Amino acid sequence: MNKNFKKLVFSGVQPTGNLHLGNYLGAIKNFVELQKDMDCIYCVVDLHAITVFQDPKDLKNNILETVAGFLACGLDFKKSIIFNQSSVSGHAELAWIFNCVSRVGWMNRMTQFKEKAGLNKENASVGLYVYPNLMAADILLYKATHVPVGDDQKQHLELSRDIAQKFNKDFKSNNFFPIPEPLIQKNFSRVMSLRDGKRKMSKSDESDYSRINLTDSKDDINKKIKKAKTDSLSIPEKIDELKDRPEALNLLNIYSSITNSQLEQTLKNMSGKDFSKFKKNLSEVLIDTICPIGKKINEIRKDKSYLIKIIEEGSNKARDISDRNLTQIKKIVGFI
């Protein structure tokens, strides 16, 4: 379906501030691999961030912090386009067009709004309700053909596909937009809280012991893994035996992801071990990977002018593509 389109990857990360292990294993580690073989656009999605109130000073710092994290993890601004979403107005312009293409019924089916708005839906921002249309605009503004997705984002990519198909059909646009395809990360399971294996690792969790931050020291990592919740059983031989052991499964998945191993192989190598011994192995591989990243983040973020320069260069590159595509989109829609 996308054979007439050049392969292009698009993905975005919200500027939540201090990046953690879930951000690294769930997204950024994969971004670094993808840039080796494909053209990639990586965006700090600050427009998405303001669907809930952000302190302006914190938001600015968090944007710079996220870009510093990108670079420290290995993203190359000479290979990939790295920028912040709000610097390219085409995202908001196309999102409005998609607000008029998308259907209310489609928005009502979006489960993440229900999760994020909670019980107080009446007081949630309108932006939070329609932000899946902005996500579609982020992708399709650049005619991206591939999007790295996790389990919690599959529904939004399906919406992007629906919007692209409806736009192409409604405006008889000769398939102007590609139908973006998912890139499912191999050897990866969602990273959960170190304190509760049923909750996603998150910066918003009150306990810092629930997560490994990319700027954590060797001592921090050792302490957090040592205190990470497990159970009294040893490591089993088969995955089925982890069915009702979410915390044990989480630590084994983290080890597998950080060592680029299959969970089956990890169980084969570790079966019969007590978790106290396994935690030492896990701490070692995390320290070897995370501490060098943290050191680079601390070095890079000292030079704000350098970070701003990279963002501006990336924004200019993104704007060139955006302006070209948006001119055609407006013509298709009938704008003068």
Summary of the structure (lengths in Angstrom):
residues: 336
radius of gyration: 20.9
end to end distance: 30.2
largest distance: 70.0
contacts: 1066
relative contact order: 0.15
helix: 58%
strand: 8%
